[in-house]
Amino acid sequence: MEMYTNGNRLMVSVENIDELHVLLAQAKEEAEQLKRTIDRLSCFDIELEFSVRHKVQAGGMESASSTISDIPTK
């Protein structure tokens, strides 16, 4: 790599500029894919149902259940 000035400009000479352009295109494509994935995840609705069983002092089982829906993802 060589650098020199031409008036008020810094000039840089590189030998692998084609590889740089390929990597920039790849990074742009991967960033766009990541954005699409994030957009899909941020609009994802989820509903969870669970139940919990635990022993009561009398030796029987008591159960409880809950539903969680529309968990905000942002």
N, C-alpha and C positions, 0 to 999 in steps of 0.2 A: 504494500500500500504506500502510495506517495501522496504527500500533501504540499500544496503551495498556494500562495495568494496571487490573486489577479485583481488589483485595485482593492475594492472593499469586500471581495468575495474570497472565501476559502475554498479551494479546489481540492478534491480528493480523488485519487485514481485507484480503483480496485480491480482485481483480476477475476473475481468470482461473482460478478453482479447478476448473472443469470440464476445462480443458486439462491441469491437473496430474493429475487422476484418469485421464484418457486416457493420459498419458505413463507413469504408474505401472503401469497395466494392461499397456501395451506392454512396459515394462521387465521385468515379471514373466513375461510370455509368452516373451520372448526369453531370459531367464535359464533358464527351464524347458527350452527347446529346447537351449540350450548344455549344460545338465546331462545331457540325454538323449544328446547327441553325445559328451560326455566319457565317460559310462558305456559307450557302445558301443565307443569307442576303447580303453578300459582293459581290455576283455575280448577284444580282437582278437588272434587267434593268427596268427603269420606264419612262413613258412618260405622261406628264401632259399637258392638254390643258385648257385654261381658257379665258374668255372674260369679259371685263369690260364695263359697260355702264354708262355714266355720262351725265348730262344736259349741253347743250351748251347755251350760253347767249341768243340766239334767241328763246330758249324754246324747241328746238328739242332735239333729242337724238343722240349722237355720240357713236359709239362703236369701240372698239379695241380688238384685240385678239392676243395671243402669244402661242407658243408651246415651252415647255421645254422638252428635251429628253436627255437620257443618263446622268443622274445626277450621278456623281461619288459618290460612297458610302465609299470610303476610304480616 
